[in-house]
């Protein structure tokens, strides 16, 4: 078992918005953002000016579940990838325009 604490959406989180659940997950797992940002800069070094967050999300899932051997128990909620794209652009203004952003759905 890994040192990371696995995160599941418990019944007590069902009343929270996606944004609130995302913020809670991000606080518990800052390494996800760190890894995504590293991928963005790797792509930039290779000449990419734009890329899809969904593709990077799946690569991140592979990294943690397979390469880091955390297994299927380490969940990356598909509702969070668009929030990570926004957070990356906010914290790294030099990546402005790297992702195409659409309006967030309020679920």
C-alpha positions in Angstrom: 0.0 0.0 0.0 1.2 3.5 -0.8 1.9 6.4 1.6 -0.9 8.3 -0.2 -4.3 8.2 1.5 -6.8 6.9 -1.0 -9.8 9.2 -1.5 -13.3 8.0 -2.1 -16.3 10.2 -2.3 -18.0 9.3 0.9 -21.7 9.7 1.5 -21.0 12.8 3.6 -19.5 14.4 0.5 -22.6 13.9 -1.7 -24.1 17.2 -0.6 -21.0 19.1 -1.7 -20.7 20.7 -5.1 -18.2 19.4 -7.6 -16.0 22.4 -6.9 -16.0 21.7 -3.2 -15.2 18.1 -3.7 -12.4 19.1 -6.1 -10.9 21.5 -3.6 -11.0 18.8 -0.9 -9.4 16.3 -3.3 -6.7 18.8 -4.4 -5.8 19.6 -0.8 -5.4 15.9 0.0 -3.4 15.2 -3.2 -1.3 18.2 -4.3 0.9 15.7 -6.2 -1.8 15.4 -8.9 -1.4 19.1 -9.8 2.4 18.9 -9.7 2.4 16.0 -12.1 -0.1 17.7 -14.5 2.0 20.9 -14.5 5.2 18.9 -15.3 3.4 17.3 -18.2 2.4 20.7 -19.5 5.9 22.0 -19.4 7.2 18.8 -21.0 4.9 19.4 -23.9 5.9 23.0 -24.2 9.6 22.0 -24.3 8.7 19.7 -27.2 7.0 22.5 -29.1 3.3 22.0 -28.3 1.4 25.3 -27.9 -2.0 23.7 -27.1 -3.0 20.3 -25.7 -6.1 18.6 -24.2 -6.5 18.3 -20.5 -8.4 15.1 -20.9 -5.4 13.4 -22.5 -3.2 14.6 -19.7 -5.8 13.4 -17.2 -5.7 9.9 -18.6 -1.8 10.0 -18.6 -1.9 11.1 -14.9 -4.3 8.3 -14.1 -1.9 5.8 -15.7 1.0 7.4 -13.8 -0.5 7.0 -10.3 -2.4 3.8 -10.8 0.1 1.8 -12.8 3.6 3.4 -12.6 3.2 4.4 -8.9 1.4 1.1 -8.4 -1.5 2.7 -6.4 -4.0 0.5 -8.3 -7.6 1.2 -9.2 -8.3 2.3 -5.6 -6.6 5.7 -6.4 -9.5 7.5 -8.1 -9.2 10.5 -10.3 -12.7 11.8 -10.7 -13.5 12.7 -14.3 -15.4 15.8 -13.1 -12.1 17.3 -11.9 -10.0 17.5 -15.0 -11.6 20.8 -16.2 -11.0 22.3 -12.8 -7.4 21.3 -12.9 -7.0 23.0 -16.3 -8.3 26.2 -14.8 -6.1 25.9 -11.7 -3.0 25.3 -13.9 -3.7 28.3 -16.0 -4.4 30.5 -12.9 -1.2 29.4 -11.2 1.0 29.3 -14.3 0.1 32.4 -16.5 2.8 31.5 -18.9 0.7 28.6 -20.0 -2.2 30.9 -21.0 -4.0 29.4 -24.0 -2.5 26.0 -23.5 -6.0 24.5 -22.9 -9.3 25.3 -24.5 -11.7 26.1 -21.7 -15.5 25.7 -21.9 -18.1 27.0 -19.5 -18.2 24.9 -16.3 -21.3 22.9 -15.8 -22.8 23.4 -12.3 -23.6 19.9 -11.0 
